[in-house]
Amino acid sequence: MTRAERVWQLLTTSFSQILIPGLEVTIPLTVISFVFGLIIALLTALVQVAHIKGLRSLARFYVWIFRGTPMLVQLYIVFYGLPKMGLILDAIPSALIVFSLNTGAYASETMRAAIEAVPKGQMEAGLCAGMSYTDVMFRLILPQALRTAFPPLSNTLIGLVKDTSLAANITVTEMFLAAQRIAARTYEPFVLYCEVGVLYLLICTVLTRLQRICEKKLERRGPRAA
């Protein structure tokens, strides 16, 4: 058997062994972390734009910490460091916590900027019309802000897909760790890492296409916040 034949056989046999962890771990890990991250981001952004004393400083401190430290370090602190303090978490919950908090920190700045981009006159007009602050924020301001924030938030999601490969460092069996284990057995790291890279590329390409479709639909519904 020639090397080309061996490589082809390796690619065909390893494809499902890498893809299945992607479908079972990588994609769910991305989606769940992104959803929780968006919730955290929205709450953090609202606290900051509302100028709530104490909570605003706490929100800024949280954003400062998670934007200023590497995600890999955060994973190691949660998975390997917290057990020394008596708090033991499995690998997947640890990854979910770190990915959610990290995504929330970055996305909160996107949301805050988008909210502040909405003309202040709309808040004043809503309050003058008898609406409460909450009603104005959720019925007038946030719909416009979300439309503005959609492209950068989509980029955050695409980045998160790739960042899930860091979970391999805390023993989460996602696509990259699956490729690593096969490479350790077959001594073909170049071929297998290229294969897993192509799979990440395909997932991100699909998300990019969906992003463009959604952006076109949002543009037809109306302009973004000025």
TORNUDO-236851 format. One line per field, with one value per residue (C-alpha): x, y, z; residue in three letters; residue number from 0. Coordinates in Angstrom, 2 decimals. Layout:
xx (X	...)
yy (Y	...)
zz (Z	...)
residuo (ALA	...)
num (NUM	...)
//
This chain:
xx (0.00	1.39	1.53	-1.20	-3.45	-2.66	-3.42	-6.71	-7.70	-6.82	-8.92	-11.95	-11.77	-11.02	-13.66	-16.57	-14.41	-13.77	-17.16	-19.21	-17.56	-18.18	-21.90	-22.21	-19.87	-18.45	-21.72	-23.83	-21.02	-20.93	-24.69	-25.30	-22.33	-23.42	-27.00	-25.88	-23.24	-25.89	-28.01	-25.02	-24.05	-27.52	-27.75	-24.23	-24.89	-28.21	-26.57	-23.90	-26.19	-28.60	-25.74	-26.69	-24.10	-22.26	-23.62	-22.07	-18.65	-19.11	-20.06	-17.01	-14.79	-16.20	-15.64	-12.13	-11.17	-12.52	-11.39	-7.95	-7.01	-6.58	-9.45	-7.02	-5.94	-9.59	-10.23	-7.27	-8.36	-11.91	-11.05	-7.70	-7.65	-11.10	-10.77	-7.93	-10.54	-13.04	-15.15	-14.89	-16.50	-16.52	-14.83	-17.92	-19.56	-16.19	-15.97	-19.57	-18.95	-15.77	-17.09	-20.32	-18.60	-15.96	-18.53	-20.68	-17.80	-17.04	-20.66	-21.65	-19.40	-21.01	-24.48	-23.54	-22.17	-25.25	-27.63	-25.71	-25.84	-29.63	-30.44	-31.11	-34.13	-36.02	-35.68	-36.80	-39.75	-40.86	-40.70	-42.61	-45.29	-45.89	-43.93	-41.79	-38.01	-38.30	-40.95	-38.92	-35.78	-37.35	-39.87	-37.96	-34.26	-33.27	-34.88	-32.84	-29.70	-29.93	-30.16	-26.97	-25.24	-26.16	-23.04	-20.46	-22.42	-22.39	-18.63	-18.45	-20.38	-18.03	-15.04	-16.56	-16.81	-13.04	-12.37	-14.10	-10.94	-9.33	-11.58	-9.31	-6.84	-9.25	-10.08	-13.33	-13.58	-14.49	-13.22	-9.67	-9.04	-10.46	-8.00	-5.15	-5.87	-6.00	-2.75	-1.08	-1.97	-1.23	1.69	0.01	-0.52	-0.33	-3.07	-5.39	-4.97	-5.67	-8.80	-10.10	-9.23	-11.40	-14.30	-14.03	-13.87	-17.04	-18.96	-17.80	-18.63	-22.20	-22.54	-21.14	-23.71	-26.50	-25.21	-25.41	-28.94	-30.10	-28.42	-30.26	-33.57	-32.84	-31.93	-35.30	-37.10	-35.59	-32.43	-30.10	-29.62	-27.76)
yy (0.00	3.37	6.35	8.11	5.09	4.94	8.64	8.32	5.30	7.24	10.21	8.08	6.11	9.09	11.40	9.99	9.65	13.41	14.51	12.69	14.55	17.71	16.99	15.70	18.09	20.99	22.31	21.87	23.39	26.38	26.91	26.56	28.78	31.42	31.51	31.89	34.36	36.52	36.55	37.59	40.19	41.74	42.00	43.42	45.97	47.07	47.53	49.73	51.94	52.34	53.71	51.59	52.38	49.38	47.02	49.11	48.89	45.15	44.73	46.67	44.60	41.38	42.60	43.77	40.37	38.18	40.41	40.87	37.23	34.36	31.91	29.02	30.42	30.78	27.14	26.00	28.09	26.67	23.04	22.60	25.47	25.44	21.80	23.04	25.28	22.46	23.15	20.24	20.54	18.11	19.10	20.02	22.17	23.90	24.62	25.88	28.27	29.71	29.98	31.60	34.13	34.93	35.35	37.46	39.82	40.48	40.54	42.93	45.61	45.03	45.35	48.40	50.20	49.25	50.54	53.79	54.19	54.56	58.29	59.42	61.34	58.06	57.31	60.83	60.65	57.31	58.60	61.73	59.52	57.88	54.68	53.29	53.03	49.25	49.51	52.04	49.92	46.61	47.89	50.70	50.71	47.03	46.01	48.70	47.90	44.18	44.93	46.97	44.37	41.39	41.36	41.59	39.10	36.70	37.11	36.30	33.08	32.07	32.80	30.70	27.69	27.80	28.60	25.39	23.58	24.96	22.63	19.79	21.09	20.14	16.70	17.61	15.19	17.61	17.55	18.71	16.25	13.44	14.37	14.53	11.03	9.59	11.39	9.90	6.41	6.85	9.33	11.42	14.78	16.90	15.01	14.79	18.39	19.52	17.36	18.82	22.29	21.67	20.60	23.79	25.74	24.09	24.88	28.50	28.81	27.65	30.16	32.93	32.19	32.20	35.50	37.10	35.80	37.14	40.50	40.91	40.15	42.66	45.33	44.88	45.40	48.81	50.80	50.18	52.61	55.70)
zz (0.00	-1.02	1.34	-0.63	-0.18	3.55	3.96	2.09	4.19	7.35	6.27	5.46	8.71	10.95	9.46	11.43	14.57	14.44	13.12	15.77	18.69	16.67	16.44	19.99	21.83	19.79	18.36	21.55	23.61	21.26	21.15	24.90	25.79	23.28	24.58	28.19	27.08	25.37	28.52	30.60	27.99	27.90	31.68	31.92	29.19	30.73	34.12	32.58	30.48	33.40	35.55	38.53	41.21	42.58	39.95	37.19	38.83	39.32	35.66	34.53	36.81	35.34	31.76	32.65	34.09	31.31	28.45	29.96	30.62	28.14	27.87	28.32	31.69	32.69	31.79	33.87	36.86	36.82	36.05	37.80	40.29	41.88	43.11	45.35	46.97	47.39	44.30	41.86	38.42	35.53	32.28	30.27	32.99	33.47	29.75	29.65	32.54	31.06	27.49	28.69	30.92	28.32	25.56	27.87	28.60	24.95	23.79	26.59	25.12	21.73	23.25	25.31	22.25	20.21	22.89	23.22	19.43	19.56	19.67	23.24	22.02	21.63	25.33	26.20	23.80	25.24	28.80	27.82	26.24	29.60	29.03	31.83	31.47	31.11	28.39	26.41	26.71	25.69	23.13	21.45	22.25	22.34	19.00	17.24	19.24	18.49	14.78	15.03	17.20	15.03	12.77	15.59	17.70	14.74	14.56	18.26	17.62	14.80	17.02	19.79	17.47	17.04	20.70	21.80	20.66	23.84	25.83	24.73	27.34	30.13	28.64	26.86	23.95	21.17	17.59	18.26	21.09	18.96	16.20	18.72	19.98	16.46	15.58	18.65	17.43	13.72	13.80	11.10	12.84	9.67	7.85	10.84	11.96	8.41	8.44	11.70	10.40	7.35	9.57	11.62	8.36	7.08	10.27	10.23	6.52	7.16	10.01	7.80	5.09	7.67	9.01	5.57	5.00	8.36	7.77	4.46	6.16	8.92	6.36	4.64	7.95	8.54	9.17	12.06	14.91	13.78)
residuo (MET	THR	ARG	ALA	GLU	ARG	VAL	TRP	GLN	LEU	LEU	THR	THR	SER	PHE	SER	GLN	ILE	LEU	ILE	PRO	GLY	LEU	GLU	VAL	THR	ILE	PRO	LEU	THR	VAL	ILE	SER	PHE	VAL	PHE	GLY	LEU	ILE	ILE	ALA	LEU	LEU	THR	ALA	LEU	VAL	GLN	VAL	ALA	HIS	ILE	LYS	GLY	LEU	ARG	SER	LEU	ALA	ARG	PHE	TYR	VAL	TRP	ILE	PHE	ARG	GLY	THR	PRO	MET	LEU	VAL	GLN	LEU	TYR	ILE	VAL	PHE	TYR	GLY	LEU	PRO	LYS	MET	GLY	LEU	ILE	LEU	ASP	ALA	ILE	PRO	SER	ALA	LEU	ILE	VAL	PHE	SER	LEU	ASN	THR	GLY	ALA	TYR	ALA	SER	GLU	THR	MET	ARG	ALA	ALA	ILE	GLU	ALA	VAL	PRO	LYS	GLY	GLN	MET	GLU	ALA	GLY	LEU	CYS	ALA	GLY	MET	SER	TYR	THR	ASP	VAL	MET	PHE	ARG	LEU	ILE	LEU	PRO	GLN	ALA	LEU	ARG	THR	ALA	PHE	PRO	PRO	LEU	SER	ASN	THR	LEU	ILE	GLY	LEU	VAL	LYS	ASP	THR	SER	LEU	ALA	ALA	ASN	ILE	THR	VAL	THR	GLU	MET	PHE	LEU	ALA	ALA	GLN	ARG	ILE	ALA	ALA	ARG	THR	TYR	GLU	PRO	PHE	VAL	LEU	TYR	CYS	GLU	VAL	GLY	VAL	LEU	TYR	LEU	LEU	ILE	CYS	THR	VAL	LEU	THR	ARG	LEU	GLN	ARG	ILE	CYS	GLU	LYS	LYS	LEU	GLU	ARG	ARG	GLY	PRO	ARG	ALA	ALA)
num (0	1	2	3	4	5	6	7	8	9	10	11	12	13	14	15	16	17	18	19	20	21	22	23	24	25	26	27	28	29	30	31	32	33	34	35	36	37	38	39	40	41	42	43	44	45	46	47	48	49	50	51	52	53	54	55	56	57	58	59	60	61	62	63	64	65	66	67	68	69	70	71	72	73	74	75	76	77	78	79	80	81	82	83	84	85	86	87	88	89	90	91	92	93	94	95	96	97	98	99	100	101	102	103	104	105	106	107	108	109	110	111	112	113	114	115	116	117	118	119	120	121	122	123	124	125	126	127	128	129	130	131	132	133	134	135	136	137	138	139	140	141	142	143	144	145	146	147	148	149	150	151	152	153	154	155	156	157	158	159	160	161	162	163	164	165	166	167	168	169	170	171	172	173	174	175	176	177	178	179	180	181	182	183	184	185	186	187	188	189	190	191	192	193	194	195	196	197	198	199	200	201	202	203	204	205	206	207	208	209	210	211	212	213	214	215	216	217	218	219	220	221	222	223	224	225)
//
